[in-house]
Amino acid sequence: MFYRESGDFKTSYAADSAIFPIALDRWFIALVMVLVFVVVPLFFSEYWLISIFVPVMIMSIAAIGLNILTGYAGQVSLGTGGFMACGAYMAYKISTNLPWMPVVGSVLLAGLCAAMVGIAFGLPSLRIKGFYLAVATLASQFFLLWLFTRVPWFVNNNISGVPSMPTETVFGFTVTGSTATPVARYYFVLGFTVLLALVAKNLVRGKIGREWMAIRDMDIAAEIIGIRPLPTKLSAFAISSFFCGVSGALWAFCYIFIVEPEAFSIDRSFIILFMIIVGGLGSILGSFLGAAFIFLLPIVLNAVPSTLGLPISSEMITHIEFMVFGALIVFFLIVEPHGLARLWTIAKEKLRMWPFPH
């Protein structure tokens, strides 16, 4: 079979510890990059670019952030929507009050603001964990949304309370707002997605990632061998919140074009949690698979009845969505706790061993 390590020699430690040590994996990733950077913008319609690819990529960034905190560090969080809202509101505040700031800087600064908020709400993680930590992060969700809706400063005293995001350009191309072309918005979001995914992958493979996993697996043993729990947990909260803040800023800049609290409600937090459960806890690839699966599932469920000519109302389809989501969560927790990413890994292992039994 062609998928083998045989003949794929490594002559240095760096080559042996590379993200993709097998040459075929590197070719596969190169092919994926060609597809997303060249094929998709050229051959897919505006609907696919704006309504499918852009939101899936933005949700993937948020799922990576939550996966860092929950999947790798073992700290349960239900406040993802609140940290996304923090990124969205601060991106609006920075871009309107500092008009000379490039939009990339506004997004990154918004992520840093969300990271500082994440550190503040991560302080209780030293004393509490599990269900109690989940309740504490849930409190952050409600507090942040209350703060943004009750303090007019965050929206520059806008009368409606739901201001529009300013139009921003990169190298002369409009990349945010309703006037930006679909291709420009797609490339802008894609750049952040690829960069942050690469950063996350290297973080979890390095020293800080090993510390997160040690705390996740057995925090007392990790402390005995010299890993300090507080800095390790706070770093996970900070980096996770940074990713969620960037995701929220991109959601406001490139998808909904406004800043509104309903876009970052508790439902958003649960949806992102479902993404990492279905996609796979402790997996960067699982974050992408889960985001695509959870986002596309309602679209498919809405399209199937009309395609088959079934007389099903939209209310019934909504109820079916909830039932399917619940059944999928139970299924993956029981049958395959590591989600779709684990199924992909198993398929690769079987391909490498074929035709021998495994």
C-alpha positions as CSV (number, residue, x, y, z in Angstrom):
1,M,0.0,0.0,0.0
2,F,1.2,3.5,-0.7
3,Y,0.6,4.9,2.8
4,R,3.7,3.7,4.6
5,E,6.7,5.0,6.6
6,S,8.9,2.6,4.7
7,G,11.5,4.5,2.8
8,D,10.6,7.8,4.5
9,F,13.8,8.4,6.3
10,K,14.4,11.1,9.0
11,T,17.9,12.4,9.3
12,S,17.4,14.9,12.2
13,Y,15.4,15.2,15.4
14,A,13.4,18.1,13.9
15,A,12.3,16.0,11.0
16,D,11.3,13.1,13.3
17,S,9.2,15.4,15.5
18,A,7.6,17.4,12.7
19,I,3.8,17.9,12.7
20,F,3.5,15.7,9.7
21,P,6.4,13.2,9.7
22,I,5.0,11.1,6.8
23,A,5.6,12.5,3.4
24,L,2.1,11.6,2.2
25,D,0.6,13.5,5.0
26,R,2.5,16.6,4.0
27,W,1.4,16.2,0.4
28,F,-2.2,15.8,1.6
29,I,-2.0,19.1,3.6
30,A,-0.4,20.8,0.6
31,L,-3.4,19.6,-1.5
32,V,-5.8,20.9,1.1
33,M,-4.1,24.3,1.1
34,V,-4.4,24.5,-2.7
35,L,-8.0,23.6,-2.4
36,V,-8.9,26.2,0.2
37,F,-6.7,29.0,-1.2
38,V,-7.3,28.5,-4.9
39,V,-10.1,26.1,-5.8
40,V,-12.7,27.2,-3.4
41,P,-12.6,31.0,-4.2
42,L,-12.6,30.3,-7.9
43,F,-15.3,27.7,-8.3
44,F,-17.6,28.0,-5.3
45,S,-20.6,30.4,-5.3
46,E,-21.1,33.4,-3.1
47,Y,-23.6,31.4,-1.0
48,W,-20.9,28.8,-0.2
49,L,-18.2,31.3,0.6
50,I,-20.3,33.5,2.9
51,S,-22.9,31.2,4.3
52,I,-20.9,28.0,4.7
53,F,-17.1,28.5,4.6
54,V,-16.8,31.7,6.5
55,P,-19.0,30.8,9.6
56,V,-17.5,27.3,9.7
57,M,-14.0,28.7,9.8
58,I,-14.9,31.2,12.5
59,M,-16.6,28.5,14.6
60,S,-13.5,26.3,14.1
61,I,-11.4,29.0,15.7
62,A,-13.7,29.2,18.7
63,A,-13.8,25.3,18.9
64,I,-10.0,25.2,18.9
65,G,-10.0,27.7,21.8
66,L,-12.5,25.6,23.8
67,N,-10.6,22.4,23.0
68,I,-7.4,23.9,24.3
69,L,-9.1,24.6,27.6
70,T,-11.4,21.6,27.9
71,G,-9.8,18.9,25.7
72,Y,-6.1,19.5,26.5
73,A,-6.2,21.2,29.9
74,G,-9.2,19.5,31.3
75,Q,-11.0,22.7,32.5
76,V,-14.7,22.6,31.7
77,S,-16.0,25.9,30.4
78,L,-19.5,27.0,29.5
79,G,-18.6,30.7,28.9
80,T,-17.3,30.5,25.3
81,G,-20.1,32.8,24.0
82,G,-19.2,35.4,26.6
83,F,-15.6,35.4,25.6
84,M,-16.6,35.7,21.9
85,A,-18.8,38.6,22.8
86,C,-15.8,40.2,24.6
87,G,-13.8,39.9,21.4
88,A,-16.6,41.3,19.3
89,Y,-17.4,44.3,21.5
90,M,-13.7,45.2,22.0
91,A,-13.0,44.9,18.3
92,Y,-15.8,47.4,17.7
93,K,-14.5,49.7,20.4
94,I,-10.9,49.6,19.2
95,S,-11.7,50.0,15.5
96,T,-14.0,53.0,16.1
97,N,-11.9,54.8,18.7
98,L,-8.6,54.0,17.0
99,P,-9.4,54.4,13.3
100,W,-5.7,54.4,12.4
101,M,-5.4,50.8,13.8
102,P,-5.3,48.2,11.1
103,V,-8.1,45.7,11.2
104,V,-5.7,42.8,11.9
105,G,-4.5,44.7,14.9
106,S,-8.0,45.4,16.1
107,V,-8.8,41.7,15.9
108,L,-5.7,40.7,17.8
109,L,-6.1,43.3,20.4
110,A,-9.7,42.2,20.9
111,G,-8.4,38.7,21.4
112,L,-5.9,40.0,24.0
113,C,-8.7,41.7,25.9
114,A,-10.7,38.5,25.9
115,A,-7.6,36.7,27.2
116,M,-7.3,39.1,30.1
117,V,-11.0,38.5,30.9
118,G,-10.4,34.8,30.7
119,I,-7.5,35.0,33.2
120,A,-9.8,36.8,35.6
121,F,-12.5,34.2,35.4
122,G,-9.9,31.4,35.4
123,L,-8.7,32.3,38.9
124,P,-11.3,30.0,40.6
125,S,-9.9,27.0,38.7
126,L,-7.2,26.6,41.3
127,R,-9.8,25.8,44.0
128,I,-12.6,24.3,42.1
129,K,-13.0,21.9,39.1
130,G,-15.5,19.8,37.2
131,F,-19.1,20.8,37.6
132,Y,-18.3,23.7,40.0
133,L,-15.9,25.2,37.5
134,A,-18.5,24.8,34.7
135,V,-20.9,26.8,36.9
136,A,-18.3,29.5,37.5
137,T,-17.6,29.9,33.7
138,L,-21.4,29.9,33.1
139,A,-21.5,32.9,35.4
140,S,-19.0,34.6,33.2
141,Q,-21.3,34.1,30.2
142,F,-24.2,35.9,31.9
143,F,-22.1,38.6,33.5
144,L,-20.3,39.5,30.3
145,L,-23.5,39.7,28.3
146,W,-25.1,41.8,31.0
147,L,-22.1,44.1,31.1
148,F,-22.1,44.7,27.3
149,T,-25.8,45.4,27.2
150,R,-26.0,47.6,30.3
151,V,-22.9,49.8,29.8
152,P,-23.3,52.1,26.8
153,W,-19.6,52.8,26.7
154,F,-19.0,49.5,24.9
155,V,-21.2,50.6,21.9
156,N,-20.1,54.3,22.0
157,N,-23.5,55.3,23.5
158,N,-25.3,54.0,20.4
159,I,-29.0,54.6,20.8
160,S,-30.1,51.2,19.3
161,G,-27.4,49.3,21.3
162,V,-26.7,47.2,18.2
163,P,-24.1,49.2,16.2
164,S,-22.7,48.2,12.8
165,M,-19.1,47.3,12.5
166,P,-17.0,49.8,10.6
167,T,-15.7,48.9,7.1
168,E,-12.0,48.0,7.1
169,T,-9.5,47.4,4.4
170,V,-6.3,45.4,4.0
171,F,-3.8,46.4,1.3
172,G,-6.6,48.4,-0.4
173,F,-9.1,45.6,-0.4
174,T,-12.3,45.9,1.7
175,V,-12.4,42.8,3.9
176,T,-15.1,43.6,6.5
177,G,-18.7,44.8,6.3
178,S,-21.5,44.2,3.8
179,T,-19.6,46.1,1.1
180,A,-16.7,43.7,1.1
181,T,-16.6,41.0,-1.6
182,P,-17.2,37.4,-0.6
183,V,-13.8,36.4,-1.8
184,A,-12.1,39.2,0.3
185,R,-14.0,38.2,3.4
186,Y,-13.2,34.5,2.8
187,Y,-9.5,35.1,2.5
188,F,-9.4,37.4,5.5
189,V,-11.0,34.7,7.7
190,L,-9.0,31.9,6.1
191,G,-5.7,33.7,7.0
192,F,-6.6,33.9,10.7
193,T,-7.9,30.3,10.6
194,V,-4.8,28.8,9.2
195,L,-2.4,30.9,11.3
196,L,-4.2,30.2,14.6
197,A,-4.6,26.5,13.8
198,L,-0.8,26.2,13.2
199,V,-0.1,28.1,16.5
200,A,-2.5,25.9,18.4
201,K,-1.0,22.7,16.9
202,N,2.5,23.8,17.9
203,L,1.4,24.9,21.4
204,V,-0.1,21.5,22.3
205,R,3.0,19.7,21.0
206,G,5.3,21.8,23.1
207,K,6.2,22.1,26.7
208,I,3.1,24.1,27.6
209,G,0.8,21.5,25.9
210,R,2.4,18.7,27.9
211,E,1.8,20.7,31.1
212,W,-1.9,21.1,30.1
213,M,-2.3,17.4,29.5
214,A,-0.5,16.5,32.8
215,I,-2.9,18.8,34.7
216,R,-5.8,17.3,32.8
217,D,-4.8,13.6,33.5
218,M,-3.9,14.0,37.2
219,D,-3.3,17.4,38.6
220,I,-1.9,16.2,42.0
221,A,0.7,14.1,40.2
222,A,1.5,16.9,37.9
223,E,2.1,19.2,40.8
224,I,4.4,16.7,42.5
225,I,6.7,16.5,39.4
226,G,7.0,20.3,39.4
227,I,4.2,21.6,37.2
228,R,2.7,24.7,38.9
229,P,-1.1,24.4,38.6
230,L,-2.1,28.1,38.7
231,P,0.1,29.4,35.9
232,T,-0.7,26.3,33.8
233,K,-4.4,26.6,34.2
234,L,-4.4,30.4,33.7
235,S,-2.3,30.0,30.5
236,A,-5.0,27.6,29.2
237,F,-7.7,30.1,30.1
238,A,-5.8,33.0,28.5
239,I,-5.0,31.3,25.2
240,S,-8.4,29.7,25.0
241,S,-10.1,33.1,25.6
242,F,-7.8,34.7,23.0
243,F,-8.9,32.3,20.4
244,C,-12.6,32.8,21.3
245,G,-12.1,36.6,21.3
246,V,-10.6,36.5,17.8
247,S,-13.5,34.3,16.7
248,G,-16.0,36.7,18.1
249,A,-14.3,39.7,16.4
250,L,-14.3,37.9,13.1
251,W,-18.0,36.9,13.6
252,A,-19.0,40.5,14.0
253,F,-16.6,41.9,11.3
254,C,-17.1,39.4,8.5
255,Y,-20.4,37.5,9.1
256,I,-23.2,39.5,10.9
257,F,-21.6,43.0,10.5
258,I,-23.1,44.2,13.8
259,V,-22.5,43.8,17.5
260,E,-25.4,42.2,19.3
261,P,-25.6,40.2,22.5
262,E,-28.0,37.6,21.0
263,A,-25.3,36.4,18.6
264,F,-23.2,35.2,21.6
265,S,-25.9,33.8,23.9
266,I,-25.7,30.7,26.0
267,D,-26.8,28.7,23.0
268,R,-23.6,29.7,21.2
269,S,-21.6,28.3,24.2
270,F,-23.4,25.0,24.1
271,I,-23.1,24.7,20.3
272,I,-19.3,25.1,20.5
273,L,-19.2,22.6,23.3
274,F,-21.1,20.1,21.1
275,M,-18.6,20.8,18.3
276,I,-15.6,19.6,20.3
277,I,-17.5,16.6,21.7
278,V,-18.6,15.4,18.3
279,G,-15.3,16.4,16.6
280,G,-13.1,15.0,19.4
281,L,-11.7,16.4,22.7
282,G,-8.0,17.1,22.6
283,S,-7.8,17.3,18.8
284,I,-7.2,20.3,16.6
285,L,-8.5,18.4,13.6
286,G,-11.6,17.4,15.7
287,S,-12.4,21.1,16.2
288,F,-12.6,21.6,12.4
289,L,-14.6,18.4,11.9
290,G,-17.0,19.2,14.7
291,A,-17.6,22.7,13.5
292,A,-18.3,21.6,10.0
293,F,-20.6,18.8,11.1
294,I,-22.6,20.8,13.7
295,F,-23.0,23.8,11.4
296,L,-23.9,21.8,8.3
297,L,-26.3,19.4,10.0
298,P,-29.2,21.9,10.4
299,I,-28.8,23.0,6.8
300,V,-29.0,19.4,5.6
301,L,-32.0,18.7,7.8
302,N,-33.8,21.7,6.4
303,A,-32.9,20.7,2.8
304,V,-33.9,17.0,3.0
305,P,-37.7,17.4,3.4
306,S,-38.0,19.9,0.6
307,T,-35.8,17.8,-1.7
308,L,-37.9,14.7,-1.0
309,G,-41.2,16.6,-1.1
310,L,-42.1,15.7,2.5
311,P,-44.7,17.9,4.2
312,I,-42.7,18.8,7.3
313,S,-43.1,22.2,8.9
314,S,-40.1,24.3,9.9
315,E,-41.1,24.0,13.6
316,M,-41.0,20.2,13.3
317,I,-37.5,20.4,11.6
318,T,-36.3,22.5,14.5
319,H,-37.5,19.9,17.0
320,I,-35.8,17.2,14.9
321,E,-32.6,19.2,15.0
322,F,-32.6,19.2,18.8
323,M,-33.4,15.4,18.9
324,V,-30.6,14.7,16.5
325,F,-28.1,16.8,18.4
326,G,-29.0,15.1,21.6
327,A,-28.8,11.6,20.1
328,L,-25.4,12.4,18.5
329,I,-24.0,13.7,21.8
330,V,-25.0,10.5,23.6
331,F,-23.8,8.4,20.7
332,F,-20.3,9.9,20.7
333,L,-20.0,9.9,24.5
334,I,-20.8,6.2,24.6
335,V,-19.4,4.7,21.4
336,E,-16.5,7.0,20.5
337,P,-15.7,9.6,23.2
338,H,-12.8,11.0,21.1
339,G,-15.2,11.9,18.3
340,L,-14.8,12.2,14.5
341,A,-11.0,12.8,14.9
342,R,-10.6,9.4,16.4
343,L,-12.5,7.8,13.5
344,W,-10.1,9.5,11.1
345,T,-7.1,8.3,13.1
346,I,-8.5,4.7,13.1
347,A,-9.0,4.9,9.3
348,K,-5.4,6.0,8.8
349,E,-4.1,3.2,11.0
350,K,-6.1,0.6,9.1
351,L,-4.8,2.0,5.8
352,R,-1.2,1.8,7.0
353,M,-1.7,-1.9,8.1
354,W,-3.7,-3.0,5.1
355,P,-4.0,-5.8,4.0
356,F,-2.8,-7.3,7.3
357,P,-5.3,-7.6,10.1
358,H,-5.3,-5.0,12.8
